[in-house]
Amino acid sequence: MPNIVILTGAGISAESGIETFRADTGLWAQHDVEDVATPEGFARDPALVVNFYNARRKAAAAAAPNAAHEALARLETHNVGDVLVVTQNVDALHERAGSTNLIHMHGTLDTALCAACGHRWPAPAEMAPADRCPDCAAPAARPDIVWFGEMPYQMDRIFDALSRADIFAAIGTSGNVYPAAGFVAEAARAGAQTVEINLERSLVGSQFDEVRLGPATRTVPEWVDQLLERG
Ligand code: BJW
């Protein structure tokens, strides 16, 4: 049975109504990335950052998984291989669609993190900058999000999976942000067949064996159906 590693980015949730980052009207056109997605920005203005993520949490809760999320969940249940989804997305649409072998490498909107002791707890719909940690009581709550300059989560597990991958797919990610943009090179080094599924070629598109262009709600179910037919 093949080991299948799938990296997803904002493009897979775009048709669920969640904004991407680098589109002309995307999140980085509306907010300065240095202000809302760095530890320094959080130290300067915690209220601005917490409110940015409160609004994102509200938008994510109102969205529903689409046919692309559902197709990846279907791939996992059909047992044609060992399927690991590594998402850069902080929404919960993969798990709501039914994926269980899932890593949120850039964190999640659904938990809060104590910057003092590392404790995690379910995030309230509206976090406040002075929220206290329920474990150590420090007023040090922050969104459980990986900002620029911070180490993404579960990197050992991800690199181990990439080193054993037979198939690697990157779906709806622009290839701007590392280490995720380097996963195709890691998987190719391990001998995996690599496929990019995106509206347009990403910055690292030339490194893939195959590129499938189109909206994820069409291209991902097509790709999954072909894998399932192949058995
Ligand atoms: C569709 C579609 C549809 C649209 N259907 N497709 C120089 C060189 C190399 C690295 C660095 C460097 N200088 C600094 C770094 C490191 C830095 C980095 O990469 N910077 C770059 C900007 C250069 N990285 C970090 O700091 C990371 N940490 C780190 O490196 O630690 C050290 C380390 C060392 C060694 C090993 C491991 C670690 C941390 C990165 C944290 C990223 N954080 C953010 C924000 C937080 C999360 C959040 O708020 O949600 O994560 S930034 C933002 O970008 C977010 C995303 O997860 C991430 C990726 O974006 P994504 O998903 O690709 O979205 P878009 O909008 O860019 O693209 C959407 C795509 O979808 C497009 O391609 C569309 O075409 C497509 N699409 N609709 C199909 N319907």
Boltz pocket constraint, residues with backbone or C-beta under 6 A from the ligand:
constraints:
  - pocket:
      binder: B
      contacts: [[A, 8], [A, 9], [A, 10], [A, 11], [A, 12], [A, 14], [A, 15], [A, 20], [A, 21], [A, 22], [A, 23], [A, 26], [A, 37], [A, 88], [A, 89], [A, 90], [A, 106], [A, 145], [A, 146], [A, 147], [A, 148], [A, 149], [A, 150], [A, 151], [A, 152], [A, 155], [A, 171], [A, 172], [A, 173], [A, 174], [A, 175], [A, 176], [A, 177], [A, 178], [A, 179], [A, 197], [A, 198], [A, 199], [A, 200], [A, 201], [A, 202], [A, 214], [A, 215], [A, 216], [A, 217]]
      max_distance: 6.0
